[in-house]
Amino acid sequence: MAPGFNPVDFAVPGFVLLVLLEMVWAWRKSPNSYEPRDTLTSLAMGLGSTVAGLLTAGLVGGAFLAVYEHRLFEIGWVWWAWIACFVLDDLAYYWFHRTAHRVRWFWASHVNHHSSQHYNLSTALRQTWTGTIAFGFIFRLPLLLVGFPPAMILFCAGLNLIYQFWFHTEAIDKCPRWFEVVFNTPSHHRVHHATNPLYLDRNYAGVFIVWDRMFGTFQPELAEQRPHYGIVKQLGSFNLLWVAFHEWIGIARDVWNAPWGSKLGYLWRPPGWSHDASRDTSDAIRERWLARSGELPAE
């Protein structure tokens, strides 16, 4: 298999077709699901992410090869390695995704994906331009140390990304119960994209929702809690550069203005953290809502 082979390249026509089909569904069933400027912003972010990925592929590839030189085992291309690599890569994605919501440095790159107030298949294409700059790829480096070949990891990561496309939709309500227990679904991921206090920072899974169930971050979608999408402080803009870089600009401003002893906190603490407690993290928002409502999150 060629090291440069990326299954996502072959999935793009399918992505476009499914977006068009969902647009037809939305026109008939849910006219508010799509907003032209929002959709164009998502598509432009996706295109920019592809260009950024091409420009930084050498850096990521070089890092992968350098780490692979120090592998502990020689796994090779045996059949079972593909299954193990796919599952472990998804576990690595879970921890990357969780960290991307809990550490502001990584959130600055990931927030782009959450910035739309609409939830449709075009939202899946709203991807970051700064993932490599944020060093998000480091979460897959342990797989290289174990001995999985770089091309195998990249291929499995591509399959993971393809799987994540289909569940960015409101056209599908619930999947069969057995499927909802094991896999990530539209219902689970709507929770993840929601700004409702109960739903904040839940359901980080890529493919297997079992990771959220195992690590205590699972929250089912409730009929009485219809998701509201976007980010806690909505952008209020379709300016492409602002969408791509607003959180990096916010970090720079906060670090510049913060007391010396608090500057690093604006990089490594959760989004919403402030040295003077003038802002709220997602934990604070969630806990305050639970205390006020007298409810506990459903399991």
C-alpha positions as a printed NumPy array, in Angstrom:
array([[  0.   ,   0.   ,   0.   ],
       [  1.395,   3.38 ,  -0.93 ],
       [  2.215,   5.528,   2.135],
       [  0.366,   8.466,   0.588],
       [ -2.905,   6.589,   0.026],
       [ -5.751,   8.391,   1.775],
       [ -9.23 ,   6.798,   1.721],
       [-10.816,  10.185,   2.424],
       [ -9.883,  11.302,  -1.107],
       [-12.161,   8.606,  -2.521],
       [-14.979,   9.437,  -0.098],
       [-15.277,  13.119,  -1.081],
       [-17.721,  12.533,  -3.999],
       [-19.907,  10.537,  -1.602],
       [-19.757,  13.386,   0.924],
       [-20.939,  15.86 ,  -1.696],
       [-23.761,  13.586,  -2.853],
       [-24.998,  13.031,   0.713],
       [-24.925,  16.775,   1.434],
       [-27.058,  17.392,  -1.657],
       [-29.503,  14.662,  -0.655],
       [-29.777,  16.077,   2.851],
       [-30.428,  19.516,   1.385],
       [-33.387,  18.055,  -0.501],
       [-34.63 ,  16.435,   2.72 ],
       [-34.187,  19.724,   4.605],
       [-36.054,  21.681,   1.918],
       [-39.041,  19.378,   2.409],
       [-38.872,  18.535,   6.131],
       [-36.658,  21.013,   7.985],
       [-36.052,  24.305,   6.132],
       [-34.03 ,  25.785,   8.994],
       [-31.423,  23.011,   8.914],
       [-29.396,  24.819,   6.256],
       [-28.39 ,  28.479,   6.041],
       [-26.533,  29.44 ,   2.831],
       [-23.779,  31.553,   4.418],
       [-23.219,  28.98 ,   7.133],
       [-22.975,  26.155,   4.611],
       [-20.536,  28.11 ,   2.423],
       [-18.401,  28.806,   5.495],
       [-18.33 ,  25.102,   6.357],
       [-17.363,  24.159,   2.803],
       [-14.64 ,  26.815,   2.716],
       [-13.281,  25.605,   6.049],
       [-13.184,  22.078,   4.644],
       [-11.31 ,  23.215,   1.546],
       [ -8.863,  25.221,   3.641],
       [ -8.307,  22.248,   5.931],
       [ -7.419,  20.092,   2.92 ],
       [ -4.901,  22.675,   1.704],
       [ -3.419,  23.036,   5.193],
       [ -3.107,  19.259,   5.421],
       [ -1.207,  19.123,   2.127],
       [  1.132,  21.909,   3.225],
       [  1.963,  20.233,   6.542],
       [  1.965,  16.592,   5.414],
       [  5.755,  16.537,   5.331],
       [  6.006,  17.612,   8.971],
       [  3.541,  14.998,  10.187],
       [  5.021,  12.285,   7.981],
       [  8.524,  13.093,   9.163],
       [  7.449,  12.981,  12.808],
       [  5.709,   9.64 ,  12.268],
       [  8.736,   8.09 ,  10.591],
       [ 11.12 ,   9.408,  13.254],
       [  9.034,   7.923,  16.071],
       [  8.512,   4.658,  14.171],
       [ 12.288,   4.18 ,  14.079],
       [ 12.13 ,   3.681,  17.857],
       [  9.268,   1.139,  17.811],
       [  9.206,  -1.485,  20.52 ],
       [  7.76 ,  -4.295,  18.393],
       [  7.736,  -5.31 ,  14.727],
       [  4.018,  -5.777,  14.039],
       [  4.091,  -5.542,  10.252],
       [  1.112,  -5.967,   7.93 ],
       [ -0.567,  -9.079,   9.348],
       [ -4.372,  -9.17 ,   9.085],
       [ -5.12 ,  -8.83 ,  12.794],
       [ -2.948,  -5.706,  12.997],
       [ -5.488,  -3.816,  10.877],
       [ -8.283,  -4.553,  13.353],
       [ -6.116,  -3.739,  16.376],
       [ -4.842,  -0.553,  14.739],
       [ -8.364,   0.641,  13.893],
       [ -9.63 ,   0.07 ,  17.449],
       [ -6.563,   1.567,  19.155],
       [ -6.525,   4.501,  16.75 ],
       [-10.125,   5.21 ,  17.724],
       [ -9.104,   5.114,  21.394],
       [ -6.319,   7.578,  20.6  ],
       [ -8.893,   9.759,  18.841],
       [-11.119,   9.688,  21.917],
       [ -8.301,  11.058,  24.101],
       [ -7.325,  13.623,  21.484],
       [-10.94 ,  14.762,  21.196],
       [-11.424,  14.904,  24.949],
       [ -8.23 ,  16.899,  25.342],
       [ -9.305,  19.212,  22.512],
       [-12.288,  20.209,  24.66 ],
       [-10.448,  20.351,  27.967],
       [ -7.212,  22.148,  27.078],
       [ -7.554,  25.56 ,  25.491],
       [ -4.471,  25.192,  23.27 ],
       [ -6.061,  22.239,  21.486],
       [ -9.541,  23.788,  21.656],
       [ -8.248,  26.765,  19.659],
       [ -7.846,  24.41 ,  16.723],
       [-10.913,  22.24 ,  17.314],
       [-13.421,  25.021,  18.077],
       [-13.82 ,  25.698,  14.338],
       [-15.715,  22.44 ,  13.979],
       [-18.217,  23.481,  16.662],
       [-18.745,  27.071,  15.567],
       [-21.803,  26.459,  13.38 ],
       [-25.221,  26.948,  14.95 ],
       [-26.614,  24.453,  12.458],
       [-26.167,  20.699,  12.525],
       [-26.079,  19.075,   9.135],
       [-23.704,  17.1  ,   6.94 ],
       [-21.939,  20.248,   5.761],
       [-20.972,  20.848,   9.404],
       [-18.885,  17.681,   9.251],
       [-16.727,  19.414,   6.628],
       [-16.085,  22.449,   8.875],
       [-12.566,  21.36 ,   9.811],
       [ -9.568,  23.108,  11.296],
       [ -6.741,  24.798,   9.422],
       [ -4.379,  24.649,  12.411],
       [ -4.47 ,  21.023,  13.559],
       [ -0.799,  20.433,  12.8  ],
       [  0.238,  23.71 ,  14.445],
       [ -1.619,  22.595,  17.581],
       [  0.259,  19.251,  17.429],
       [ -2.928,  17.208,  17.562],
       [ -1.1  ,  14.369,  15.783],
       [  0.919,  13.569,  18.923],
       [ -1.959,  11.463,  20.253],
       [ -1.268,   8.865,  17.572],
       [  2.468,   8.64 ,  18.253],
       [  2.088,   5.844,  20.862],
       [  0.706,   3.596,  18.119],
       [  3.957,   4.075,  16.225],
       [  6.001,   3.208,  19.299],
       [  3.999,   0.001,  19.701],
       [  4.965,  -0.896,  16.138],
       [  2.025,  -0.162,  13.841],
       [  3.344,   1.068,  10.457],
       [  2.739,   4.79 ,   9.759],
       [  0.787,   4.073,   6.559],
       [ -1.505,   1.682,   8.435],
       [ -2.216,   4.282,  11.108],
       [ -2.931,   6.997,   8.545],
       [ -5.241,   4.671,   6.615],
       [ -7.176,   3.752,   9.777],
       [ -7.357,   7.429,  10.739],
       [ -8.846,   8.124,   7.308],
       [-11.489,   5.431,   7.806],
       [-12.265,   6.93 ,  11.217],
       [-12.797,  10.351,   9.651],
       [-15.031,   8.895,   6.933],
       [-17.204,   7.182,   9.533],
       [-17.64 ,  10.439,  11.423],
       [-19.196,  12.184,   8.434],
       [-22.585,  10.461,   8.366],
       [-23.726,  11.215,  11.91 ],
       [-23.657,  15.007,  11.528],
       [-27.364,  15.077,  10.752],
       [-30.811,  15.583,  12.232],
       [-32.405,  13.496,   9.489],
       [-31.769,  10.307,  11.51 ],
       [-33.345,  10.054,  14.94 ],
       [-32.19 ,   6.878,  16.704],
       [-30.447,   3.785,  15.407],
       [-31.215,   0.251,  16.672],
       [-30.475,  -0.036,  20.378],
       [-27.59 ,  -2.506,  19.971],
       [-25.946,  -0.1  ,  17.537],
       [-26.433,   2.881,  19.871],
       [-24.752,   0.922,  22.681],
       [-21.564,   0.203,  20.729],
       [-21.172,   2.839,  18.024],
       [-21.291,   6.603,  17.723],
       [-24.523,   7.734,  16.068],
       [-26.311,  10.947,  15.049],
       [-28.126,  11.006,  18.39 ],
       [-24.911,  10.665,  20.399],
       [-23.071,  13.248,  18.339],
       [-25.895,  15.781,  18.451],
       [-25.298,  15.78 ,  22.199],
       [-21.621,  16.46 ,  21.605],
       [-22.333,  19.49 ,  19.401],
       [-24.98 ,  20.927,  21.711],
       [-24.538,  23.92 ,  24.007],
       [-27.205,  22.793,  26.473],
       [-25.538,  22.73 ,  29.925],
       [-26.401,  19.047,  30.406],
       [-24.733,  18.163,  27.103],
       [-21.522,  20.2  ,  27.362],
       [-18.316,  18.216,  26.852],
       [-19.904,  14.811,  26.453],
       [-19.677,  11.999,  23.879],
       [-16.142,  12.441,  22.538],
       [-16.153,   9.155,  20.614],
       [-15.097,   8.821,  17.011],
       [-16.429,   5.385,  16.044],
       [-17.006,   3.467,  19.301],
       [-19.219,   5.166,  21.902],
       [-18.033,   2.495,  24.356],
       [-15.065,   4.738,  25.228],
       [-17.423,   7.384,  26.62 ],
       [-19.3  ,   4.735,  28.548],
       [-16.026,   3.381,  29.947],
       [-14.506,   6.732,  30.913],
       [-17.605,   8.452,  32.302],
       [-18.27 ,  11.01 ,  29.567],
       [-21.422,   9.503,  28.033],
       [-24.705,  11.407,  27.938],
       [-27.737,  10.188,  25.967],
       [-29.869,  12.573,  23.975],
       [-33.071,  13.271,  25.907],
       [-36.437,  14.05 ,  24.335],
       [-36.983,  16.921,  26.774],
       [-33.573,  18.432,  26.009],
       [-33.577,  19.373,  22.338],
       [-29.99 ,  20.232,  21.346],
       [-29.009,  23.821,  20.604],
       [-25.84 ,  23.998,  18.557],
       [-22.708,  26.111,  18.342],
       [-20.379,  27.265,  21.099],
       [-21.136,  28.821,  24.481],
       [-20.204,  32.274,  23.202],
       [-21.501,  32.255,  19.626],
       [-19.313,  33.802,  16.928],
       [-22.018,  35.925,  15.317],
       [-19.955,  36.09 ,  12.133],
       [-19.39 ,  34.228,   8.874],
       [-16.003,  35.858,   8.314],
       [-13.819,  32.944,   7.263],
       [-10.6  ,  34.179,   8.874],
       [-12.404,  34.938,  12.131],
       [-13.936,  31.459,  12.155],
       [-10.511,  29.901,  11.565],
       [ -8.421,  31.962,  13.978],
       [-10.674,  33.669,  16.556],
       [ -9.677,  31.438,  19.467],
       [ -5.959,  31.773,  18.735],
       [ -6.463,  35.545,  18.772],
       [ -8.35 ,  35.231,  22.057],
       [ -5.535,  33.209,  23.592],
       [ -2.948,  35.78 ,  22.475],
       [ -4.966,  38.614,  24.016],
       [ -5.473,  36.756,  27.293],
       [ -1.832,  35.748,  27.618],
       [ -0.724,  39.312,  26.878],
       [ -3.056,  40.844,  29.466],
       [ -2.736,  38.212,  32.209],
       [ -0.457,  38.518,  35.254],
       [  2.842,  36.67 ,  34.802],
       [  1.851,  33.838,  37.099],
       [ -1.336,  33.154,  35.149],
       [ -0.201,  33.4  ,  31.536],
       [  0.304,  29.676,  30.974],
       [ -3.143,  28.988,  32.42 ],
       [ -4.689,  30.532,  29.313],
       [ -2.881,  27.907,  27.24 ],
       [ -3.27 ,  24.719,  29.262],
       [ -6.376,  25.141,  31.403],
       [ -9.919,  24.47 ,  30.109],
       [-11.684,  26.907,  27.778],
       [-13.5  ,  29.465,  29.89 ],
       [-10.902,  29.436,  32.662],
       [ -9.709,  32.834,  33.86 ],
       [ -7.269,  33.844,  36.579],
       [ -9.857,  36.063,  38.26 ],
       [-12.797,  33.608,  37.953],
       [-14.673,  36.116,  35.786],
       [-15.612,  33.454,  33.216],
       [-17.164,  30.001,  33.333],
       [-15.793,  26.666,  32.21 ],
       [-18.145,  24.014,  30.857],
       [-17.912,  22.186,  34.19 ],
       [-19.087,  25.272,  36.063],
       [-21.974,  25.85 ,  33.644],
       [-23.061,  22.223,  33.835],
       [-22.806,  21.986,  37.63 ],
       [-24.724,  25.23 ,  38.123],
       [-27.489,  24.026,  35.804],
       [-27.716,  20.662,  37.578],
       [-27.88 ,  22.341,  40.99 ],
       [-30.598,  24.73 ,  39.826],
       [-32.673,  22.059,  38.098],
       [-32.189,  19.462,  40.807],
       [-31.441,  16.89 ,  38.129],
       [-28.664,  14.408,  37.591],
       [-27.327,  13.47 ,  34.156],
       [-29.043,  10.405,  32.784],
       [-26.902,   7.289,  32.286]])
